[in-house]
Amino acid sequence: MKKVMLVLAGLLLTVSTWAQQTDNKPPVKKIEVNGSAEMEITPDEIYLSITLKEYYQSKNKTNKVDISTLEKQLQQAVANAGIPKENLTIENVFGFNPDWWRGKKKNDPDFLAEKRYRLKLNKLDKTNIILAAVDEEGISNVNISSYTHSKMEEYRKEVKMKAIQAAKAKATYLLGAIDESIAGILEVQDINTDNYSDAVRPIQVNAYMAQARMTTEAAESDIDFKTIKIRAEVRTVFSIK
């Protein structure tokens, strides 16, 4: 029994000594820095919202230009511009008639239909040609609804990696000032990632189309669309040798 007690006492003493040594271990030297990086890219997926509306060519409500005629003009304009037909889709359908919900039918002469289309483009260079080929009185509104890049996630990853590299470079030169160097990475925290969505004001179609009609033929635009700024910021902690 005495031997067992002595063994247990020796074991407890060993564990206690080891724990005390562990508690007395000097803290890890470390440095905390933030790193950031930015990149600007030109969108290659631009979504144009085009709204067409029926209208009467005279005040006495005769000679109505119907939505099917306007739609065919738009479809033909898109095809002539070399854009795949699947890039043009219907986004919404409207109609305005104050008595429609009180029992009047769609073929009532007072009913005027509207359709909103979504056109996917990789550039805006042929927008002039497309809009000029559609009856200007039948265009209600045009605006850029959204835009992005087909490789957006790849670019975001690239910017985040550059942000970490920037943090490492900052820690390296800061420690170099006191003749120290990095041993390894302890923590990485993603602080901020870009948010590039922003509101786009609708194009003033009437004035725009009037200018286009003044020329014999609408020309392609050589003006690039505005770039998207991608930004990333990280917080890092490095151990010091």
N, C-alpha and C positions, 0 to 999 in steps of 0.2 A: 504493500500500500504506500509506504514511504517513497519507494522508487517511482511509482506512478505519479505521485504528487510532485516529486522533483522534476520528472519529465515534463509534466504540464506546466510547472512554474518556468522551466527553461524555455518551453515553447511560447508561453505568453510574453516572456522577456524578449525573445527574438522578434516576435510580431510587433511588440511595442517599440522596439529599437528601430525596426524597418519603417514603421509608420512615422516615427519622429524624423527619420532621415528624409522620408518623402515629403513631409510637411515643411521641412527646412530647405527643400529644393528651391534654388533661385528661380524667380519668375522668368518666363520666356520674354526676351526682348522683341518688341514688335513695332511696326510703323503702320499707321493708317492713312491712306490717301484716297482721293477721288480721281477718277479719270473720265474723260468725255471724248466723243468723236462725232463728226457730222459728215453727211454726204448729200449731194444734190443730184437728183436724177430727173430725166424728162419722162413723163407718163407715156405709156404705150397702150393704155386702155382708157379711152375717153368716152363717156356716155352722154350723148346729146338727146335731150328731150324735145320733141317736135309735136306741137298740137295743131291739128287741122280742124277747120270748122266749115259747116255748110253756110252758104249765104245766097241772098237774092241779088240778081243783077239790076233790078229796078225797084223803085220805092213801092210799087203796087203789088209786090210779092209775086212776081212772075220770073220765069227763067232761073229757077233755083239751080245752083251748082252743088250737086250732092257729094257726100263724103266719099263715095266709091270712085268718082272721077278724080278727086284730089288724092286719094290713096294710090290710084294707078300712076298718077304723075310722080308721086314720091317714090314708089317702087321702081319706076323706070329711071328716075334720076339716080337712085342708089346703084342700080345695075350698070348704068352708063359710067358711073364713077369707079367701077371695078370693085365694088364692095360686095362681099358674099350676102345673098339674100337672107340668110339666117341671122345676120347681124341686125336686121330690122324686125322688131317685135312690137306688138300692141301692149301698151302699159296700162291704159284705162280708156273707158268709153263714157261720154257724157251726152246730155241732151238738155236743151233749154226750151221750155214751153210752159208758161204759167198755168195752163189748164190741163197739162198732161196727166197729173195724178188724180184729176177729177173725172177721168173716163175717156179722154181723147186718145186716139190711137197714134202709133208711131208714124203712120202715113198721112197724118193730118198735115195740111200745107203750112201750118204755123210752127210745126216741130222742126228744130234745127239741131242736127247732131254734131258732136265733137268727138275726136279721137286723139289720144295722146300716144305717140310712138317713142320707142327707145332705140336709138341707133348707136351701135358700138363702132368706134373708130380707133385707129392707132395713131392718127394724126388729124389735125383740123384743116389740112391744106385744101381739101376738096369741098369744104362746107359751102363756100361761095357758089360753086357750080351746082350743088344739090339744091340749095334753097332757091336759086334763080330759075330752076327748071319747074318749080311748083307755083301755081297761081298765087300771087302775093296776097290777094284778098282772102284766100282760103287759109292762110297761115295765121293762127291766133297767137302763138307764143313759141319761142325757141330759147332754151337755156341749157347750160351744161349741168347735168344733175350730179355727176360724180366722176372721179378719175382716180386711177391707180397705176401700178406697174405689175406686169405679169410675174416678175421675179421679186416682188416686194419682200417676201420672207427671207430670201437669200441675202438681199441687201441689208435687211435688219440684223441678221446674224453677223454679217461682215462688219457692220458698224459697232456692234457690241464687242466683237473681238478686238477691234481697234481701240475701243474705250479701255479695255483691260490692259492692252499693250501700252496705252498712254499712262495708265496708273502705274504700271511697272517701271516705265521710263522715269516717271516723276519720283517714285520711291528710290530708284537707283541713284539719280543725281543728288537727291537730298541727303542720302546716306553717304555718298561720296564726299560730301563736304566735311564729314567727321570721320573719314577713313573707315567706314563700315560698309557692309554689303548685304544683299538679300540672301536669305537661306531658303525660303520657300513661301508658298501662299498658305494663309490660314483661313481667310474668309473672302467671299465675293458676294456682293449684294447688288442686284439690279435696281437702281434708284429710279431711273426715268427712261422711257422709250418714247419715240416720236408720236405725235398726234397730228397728222397732216391734213385732216379733213377741215374744210372751211366752206363757208357759204359763197355761192357764186351768183351774182346778180343776173337776171334774165337779159338777153340781148334785145335791144329795141328793134324788133323785126321790121316795122313799117318804114322807118327811116333807112334801115339797112337795105331793105329790098328796093326802095326807091332809088338809092344810089346804084345798086346793081343793075337796074333796068335802064339806067342812063347810058350804059356801055353796050356795045353790040354783042359782046359775049363776056360772061362772068369768068374771071381768071382765078387760077389757084392761088392760095395764099402761101407765102414763103416765111411767114412769121411763126416761130415755134411757140408751143404752149408753155406756160410757166412751169418751172421745175418744182419738184417735191423735195423738201428738206427732211432728211431722216437724221435723227439725233438719238444718241444713247449716252447714259451716264451710269457709272458703277462706283460702288464703295468697296475698297479692298483693304485687307490687312495682311502684311507680309511679316514673316519672322526675320530676325536679324542674326547673322552669324556671330 
